[in-house]
Every structure is written in structure tokens, then in C-alpha cells.
């Protein structure tokens, strides 16, 4: 049964009694929490029918709190003797819980301890409702007051979760909104709580708030089952696809052949992959498989057997098997929690994490669309099939031609195809699709959602080679003719946007699910297009979006440099394009491709991809009729992004014509940067008119009212206006660029204050998962903390990390709280201990690490706008940009930062078969060196025209070297920076060998013994600099060079010479060869960070230093878990290691602490309990035969288990320390015998 709670500051119980009855009639709440009742006596107070009145008499006519309890609810009143006005009850719902109602006057002086005493939560789940009169960004307030800080500290210290969604709860007499009514709950209640605020004041100046606990979950019916891919028999599936291929002969008709392949895959899947039941969607995530279900069924059978015949044998059998069932269930739940937490990544939205938490708790995560208003007549529709049709009609009409200008329509239907000769580069991507391209595309699988035909990526990947060759042939037929209509029909799932009206179609975001086979073909064509625009440098350098090797960091570096180095006024203008993807016309893309002289097959494919598309919307079990999608780039396809960049490339060219205006772009986010000497008004008439003309042609719609202007200047009261056709662009005091908020003084306090509420929101996730109900592993919780709070902090830290310490320290509260919650430590634990135990660097160290990593951005910035900023110069402390700081830090760490020469790479699909790994088929364990030498000589004889070169890499005493030799001579030796890996040295040796012989006459064979190097070169998806360069040179020089693998240390003369030469190079005075391998540099920076982290042990307290004298990674022991350990067991060990436990440090938490040992009445400390207590000597000798403190410094599973046994036998864990000594004395002998 669900529990509905209404909280409301009604500003006078008697005055608003009639409005209260209206709320009761409409929502039928079980509990009503009221504040400011203004009741100073209990006589003649009306009470609603079927409700019991619990009241707290107001001390004056402005206060008072009250709770109304429905008579169907059993409750007991809790005694509260605190200063703030509060009343509390304990009720029995699905679980026992406390409900508090409180009102804290704005004039009341409270402290942290006051709130702790008032809401003495202890172990009982609690729901706290009331008017706190506190202001804090965590619940949406624009500023912070003292009450808000105290309340936030109370929330953090008690691990409570704030349910408010930042909506205003109060409309003041000053005609402004505030957020002073709060709803708090225990972590165990958070997944079961729904919070919403009503949009009517009901006669008060506070909005009523409805909190629903344990909402009923209705199973949703589905007509279409889903394949359980995790339980698939892929070997059987592959065999079936091989057999069924013969039943369906290849057809020359593209549509028929596509249907045949669908039948082959689906028929094989039905035979090999189990499916979900079509009757209901699972309502919970219990983490088990069919094993736990079978165990439960067997357990039920044993109970029936025992119930029929009660014998001693059946009783013993039932108890034994029931204990095994409970163990299995506990194990499955632990596996489920680990599996669940492993799905949380930095890019996972908080809403999705909460949905998964509710699924884990057995709640139905499906959000049904019960009603929708038609955009045409505003009539509300309730039927699911009609709702699906309304959505489809809405999306189809948005793409209709009538929404665009006449010029757009004329250009769209005009014959835009012209006769011309494609460029030689463009002809490269016109070649037929190869089998290697399909395999390469299947290696990069992302997502598992199938389209309308129910075929997923895994089914394509695990099909037989014959089926894959058939798919490749189909792809070539499509590439040379047209796309089947089934591949151009998308399934649309409407997803509600946060904080929007559920009954409006515009409140939903359409998620497109396309056919997975079609998406693989799109990925292949997209990869070819990316190669074309990259190789010929066709896209604007100022466009940073979705390009490999470019990120938002490059974009922010560019903006930071222009602002920091500007000695003039700076204005930032954002250009807002409404529904940018949905308004792109196919003719604008075709026109741009023709300007680039792209081949006819690519143009025909893109034109075919974008026209005659259809959509089908699914709402629940119902789908709409297919409706056309007339314009726009279809979402959900790998080719969508590159097509959008091609369409908007013309806009970049238009802005580039205005030399006085600098700009950068990230997809459809365009930012204009204008520097000027005098504070004058600026007119962008010409530029914005040109953009408007381009929009009329292409379909893009620029909204001037949504564009924003930020003027940055250090002068006071300095303003500037920017206008277009006498229409002023709105000027703001802060502007958000790619998730980073910049204010008009280029200070970071605005960004940090806007970041705080998001951090506290993500902190609630850790609070919830750290509760014992989830039994999450500590290491998993640390990973969740890194993926939520810490990942949010890390974004842009290289920019705002230089804010003043007083501002930056505000971020340390949620940062430290996330680590403390994950470890289960007390809030009295020193911060340095927490950071060292979790092996997480401080914010300052993370900032420096991010700046050092930016050296890679500078190294590969040859063709980027920031290239001209990277040069040697004298640094002035006050004008140091992030680029300057990166160069300075790179020089200190000996990291490469100078822009390198970027070569034009040959396409990966055109890679000739010049990599020989035939000797790899002979396993080294089964092949003698003599056999390898014979195989080598046999291969060598087949390549008589070739000259042979051998390469190798080596590492001796942290010195990384490489060598290039022939059978008898050393051609080259080299030494690499100390951060290099052996793999990099072997790869560089191959590249240097190719560079050495590319200008020589004759054919060459390069032999080397590194399997990892050859795998990195052969992998077409490996875009690292060195493998990419080697592949390109092999293609360019074919058939001059052939690369071959040979086994090392097999007595092959040339290989042995290369190995010896590489080792000897470590003692030679050689010039260091630069290494720009990103992986090596990151590993080096990580090692440097780990070294600095170990040095921070001196900042920890003396107890913690005594436990960590060997400087090992402290969190390594968390990876070695025992299957019987619970979350609480891990917390016990962690608290002992950190030095702060409940028994030894409760004087920080409890006003009446026990300061003496409960066993011998000596001084109370961890060292005393584990080492010195004379009353525990016999127990320690029986368990340890050594000092427990020594085991705590070496926390391997065996030592941890001994400590847990010691804690259990001595009964240190129970909280009632007054009875400890008596309990120990009474059972001491039993403990020793046990």
C-alpha cells in the first residue's frame, strides 16, 4: 500500500480549513503535516472526518505545527523536547518509519546540535517535513544564509536525502519566490519516494507538497518479447545461421535480400536465444538468473514435501537446503549490486541512475504516458494507441515543408545534381565495401537496443562468416542502387524531459531506434566521409564538435586564451539555432558535397538516406501508423553527426569572412568572440543578415531573442550593446559555454555556485547506495563516487581550479563527503586519511594533472586555431592563460607539447595484405626453436627479391631503447623518454625502419617479434599516431614493404642481433627520440600522481602513518573481498585503519561518551583494544598468536578475517557499551572454546 503525505505551511489552520478539506477530498492523504497553524488553544478546533489530530501548541500566534493522521494508520507519538517547534509520530506502513513536522521561525537561533537533538533519527527510517526558512543552492535558492548552511551540514552529517527538485515552495509578499519548505528522508526511503509540488497556493503563501512513499507498481503489458542476449547460445546460433543460409538463396532485389537476411537471423535467434514473456515487463532488478528461480522452486517443493510428511529426515533436509537457498540468494543479491554499480559511468545521467536504483528495489521503472493533449484542438486523449498516433502526427508535421521558407522549398525540389568529375581523393571512398570494413564496424559495438526488426548488434556479430559475407554483398548492392524502405523506418520512443508538463507533446524527447544492420552500413559510409573531410581538411578548423582528437577542452582553451590575453574589451555572443538537426535540408548537404567534388555513389546514398523516411512511435504496447519524415537529419544513426557538420560548414565559412570576429563551434553551438578597444555599441547587421540568408536556403532558424551577449571587462559599470537591425541581443551577466559558466569579470565564483546543487544531487545517489540494504562493495561505491560527484567536479577543473581558495573550498564539502560515504567513515575522520585510504588525489592535484594532460592537445594542434598560440615566450604571472600554464608544466615534466607534423593517412579499408602473421599459427609452447628457424628460412626463400630488416625494443634499468638491424649490421639505435613503454619502443622501431628504407630501391621485409605491436597495426579502429602512420606508409609504399612476425629468442640471427643492439643502446650517448604516445604520457602522469599521493602520508595523523609504512596502494585490499563479507564488515576494517571508530571517538558525536575501556576501565583507544587491553589477552592469543595491530597494517583477506572474528568474539560491535564488560565476562569461556 502506498503512503501519501501532504506537507503545507497553511498560514493559519482555522483560516484555511476549507482549503485543507479540498486537498483532503482531492488527494486522500494518509498523513498531513502542517506548519504555522497559529493555534494557541485546543478548544473548538475542527478536525476533518476520519482523521486524528496531533498538535503542538504554538508559543505565539505566528507558529505551531500539527499532524493529521488517517484513522486507518496505526501510530505512536514520539516525545520531542527540543527548542524548534516540532512534532513526530512513528507509523507502521510497509516498514516502521518516523514522520516529523517542524517549523523553524526566521528569528529563531539554532545550531547544528539543535537539529541533531530535534531529529534524533538513529536507525529508524524517517521522513522530515517542514518550513526551515533556510536558503541554500542545494534546494534551488539563489543565495545562501546561515540557516541554510546549518541545515545543509545537518543533511550531510545525518546522510539524509533531500527530495526537493529545486521548485520554489513559497511566494512572498515581495512578489518573489523562495525555497524554504524542505522534505528530507532516510536513504532507504529515497528509491520509494515521489515528490511533487502543487501549482496552487490554496489560500496560503506556501505551495502544498505531496510526497508518496511506496507507490503501487502496475505491470505494463507488452505484445513484443525481447531476446535475452546474456543467456544466448552463440555457438548454436552461429551454426543455425550457417545452415539456414542455404534455405534462402541470394536475391538480386535489394528489398527482398534485406528481408531474407532478417529471416535468417531471426529464425536462428528463435532457436538459440531465450525470450522474455510477452505478458508483462519485469518489475524489479534482482540480479539473479534462472538459477535463483530454480533454487526458489526447489525450496518450495521441499517445503511441500515436509508439510505432507513431517519426519526428522525431512526436517533436516529442508533446513539444510533452505540454508543453502538463503546463501545462494544472498550471493545473487551481492552479485546484482556489483553488476548494478558497474553500469554507472561519468556520462550516466542522475535520472537514469535513480531509475536503476528503483528497479533494484523491485519498483517498476516504466513511466507510462497515460494522457496527452492534442496540439490541434487541446483535447486530452487517454488511449495508448491514439497517444502514439498523436506523437507521430506531431513529429511528422514538424518536419513538413510548410514550416520552411519558400526559398528552402524551391531549392529542395530543384534538380541539384550536376555533372562533374570527382576528385581523385573522392574516388577513393567510392570503392566497394569490403568484408574487413564490416568486421571493423562490428568491433565497435555501442548500445543494445534493436530497431523494429528486433535484430541487435550481437546477433550480427555472432552470425556465421557466410552470413557476414552475404551482408557485405547486400551493402554493396545498396551502395550501388538504393536503401530498402525497411532500413529507412525508425522506431520512436518518447521520453519525458525533466520538469515539464506530461500532457504536452513538446515535453517529450523523441529517441530514435533504427535498424542495426542499416546502422552498420551507415557507420561504414560515415567512416569514409570522416576520412575524406579529414584528409582534405574540408571542415572548418573552428568546428571542434565530434572530431577525433578534438574535445570541448580545445574549445575552452581557445576561448580562455582570447579572453585572458585580451587587453581590450571582450564580448561573447552565442548563436541559438532552434531544432538544428530537425531543420537541415538534404539539398544543403548535397550542394556542399558537390563543391568538394564528391563521387556520385556517396551523394546518391546520402540523398537516399534522407528522403522518403518514415517513423513509427511506440507508447507502451501500442505503435502508431507509419508517417513520413519530410526534412531534417534522422537521429540515432552513426552518419547523422558528419552530415550535420557538412550542412553547417557553410555557416563557419560565412563567419570566417569577418576577420574582426573570432569564433568557435561545437556542433550547433556557435560562439562569437569580439575584441575591441573602445566601449562602443556593435552592430552585427551584415553578419546576421548573411546568416539569415543562409538559413532561408538551408532551413536553419536563428532565434535572436534566444541569443545572448556577455561583455567581459575588469572595469566597473562597463557595458556594451550588440544589435542586429536595431534589435538588441539580450545582455547577461553570466554565460554558459559547453557546461562552464563564465561571468562578466571572468571569475569562477558563478560557475562554482551553479555547480554545487548538481554535486549535492549526485551525492544523494551515494547516500542511498551506501545504506546496508544495497550491501554494495566499498570498491564499487568508490567507483560510483568517481563516476558521479568526482567526475562532475573534474569537468573543466583545469579552468575553474584556479579560483580563490575561499571559493574553491566550497566544492570540497561534497567531494570529501562522497569519499567518506563510500568508505563508511565517520565525519570526524581527518580528510588526509580519507584521501590516502581511497587513493583519490586532492582537487589541487587533479587540477595539475588535467593541465599536464593538455600537453597532448597542444601536440596535435597543428591544424587547429590554438596552433598559433603555442610558442615560447616570457610569462607574466598576471596574464597566464591555461595554454601558457600547460607549456610551463610540460617543460617541468619533460613532456612533449610542440605541435607535430600531421600526415595525411591512407584509408584503412584500402590497406593491402602486407602484414604476414603465418608463423603465429605455430604455438610457441608446442614449437621448438629449430622448427621456428626452418619455418623462417622457408618464408625467407619465398621472398628472395626482398632485403630483410629486423627491429626490436628493450627496457633495461628504466631506459627504453630500440634498434634496427640487418642479419649482420646495425642500421640505427635509439633511446626514448623514460615514460615510454616497450610496446611503444617496438612500434617506433618499425616506423623508423620504414622511414629509413622508403627512399631506397628494392623491396624490403621488416621482421619483429612483438605480437602486441602487430595487433595494434592491424586493428583499423586503433587511431593512435604510430600505428596509424605505419598503416598509411605501408599502403603508400605497397608492394615495396612487407611486415612479418617472428617468434623471439628462437635463434634467428637477425632477431638476436636486433635484441642485443637494443640492449646495448642503453649505454650509448644517443639523442632522445620524442615519444608522443598518449597512453604512455597518461601512464607517466598517473605514476607521478601516485608518487605525490604517497608523499602526502606525512599529512595524515600519527596513527594512520604507523599503519602505512610500506607506501603501498592502500585501496588494493578492497579488491580482495571474501564472499561472506558484508558492507558492514568492510566498514569495520576501514574505520579501524582510519583510526576513528564509534567506541573510541563518540565524544565527537555523543554528548555523553564513554571514555574508558569497557573491559578493563583503562584508557580507550584502538591501540589499547587491539594490543594492550589485559582482559583480551587470552582471546587474542587464541585467534591471532600475534598482535592484531600488525595484521591491520597488512590487510589481506586472511588477516581481515581474523580481525573480524576478534571483533565478534569480544562483542565490541554492539552499541550498548555499558553491558560490554558483563557480556564479555559471562561468555568469555564460550568464546575461547568456540
Secondary structure, 3 states (H helix, E strand, C coil): CCEEEEEEECCCCCCCHHHHHHHHHHHCCCEEEEECCCCCCCCCCCCCCCEEEEEECCCCCCCCEEEEEECCCCEEEECCCCCCEEEEEEEECCCEEEEEEEECCCCCCCCHHHHHHHCCCCCCEEEEEEECCCCCHHHCCCCCCHHHHHHHHHHHHHCCEECCCCCCCEECCCCCEECCEEEEECHHHHCCEEEEECCCCCCCCECCEEEEECCCCCCCCCCCCCECHHHCCHHHHHHHHHHHCCCCCCCCCHHHHHHHHHHHHHHHHHHHCCECCCCCCCCCCCCCCHHHHHHHHHHHHHHHHHHHCCCHHHHHHHHHHHHHHHHHHHHHHHHHHHHHHHCCCCCCCHHHHHHHHHHHCCCCCCCCCCCEECCCCCCEECCHHHHHHHHHHHHHHHCCHHHCCHHHHHHHHCCCCCCCCCCHHHHHCCCCCCHHHHHHHHHCCCCCCCCCCCCCHHHHHCCCHHHHHHHHHHHHHHHHCCCCHHHHEEEEEEEECCCCCCCCHHHEEEEEECCHHHHHHHHHHHHHHHHHHHHCCCCCCCECCCCCCCCHHHHHHHHHHHHHCCCCEEEEEEECECCCHHHCCHHHHHHHHHHCCCCHHHHHHHHHHHCCEEEEEEECCEECCCEEECCCCCCCCCCHHHHHHHHHHHHHHHHHCCCCEEEEEECCEEEEEEEECCCCCEECHHHHHHHHHHHHHHCCCECCCCCEEEEECCCCCCCCCEEECCEECCEECEEEECCEEEECCCCCHHHHHHHHHHHHHHHHHHHHHCCCCCCCCHHHHHHHHHHHHHHHHHCCHHHHCCCCHHHHCHHHHHHHHHHHHHHCCCCCCCHHHHHHHHCCCCHHHHHHHHHHHHHHHHHCCCCCHHHHHCCCCCCCHHHCCHHHHHHHHHHHHCCCCCCCCCCCCCCHHHCCCCEECHHHHCCCCCCCHHHHHHHHHHHHHHCCCEEEEEEEEEEECCEEEEEEECCCCEEEEEEECCCCCHHHHHHHHHHHHHHHHCCCCCEEEEEECCHHHHHHHHCCCCCCHHHHHHHHHHHHHCCCEEEEECCCCCCCHHHHHHHHHHHHHHHCCCCEECCCCHHHHHHHHHHHHHHHHHHHHHHCCHHHHHHCCCCCCHHHHHHCCCCCCCHHHHHHHHHHHHCCCHHHHHHHCCCCCCCECCCCCCECCHHHHHHHCHHHHHHHHHHCCCCHHHHHHCCCHHHHHHHHHHHHHCCCCCCCHHHHHHHHHHHHHHHHHC
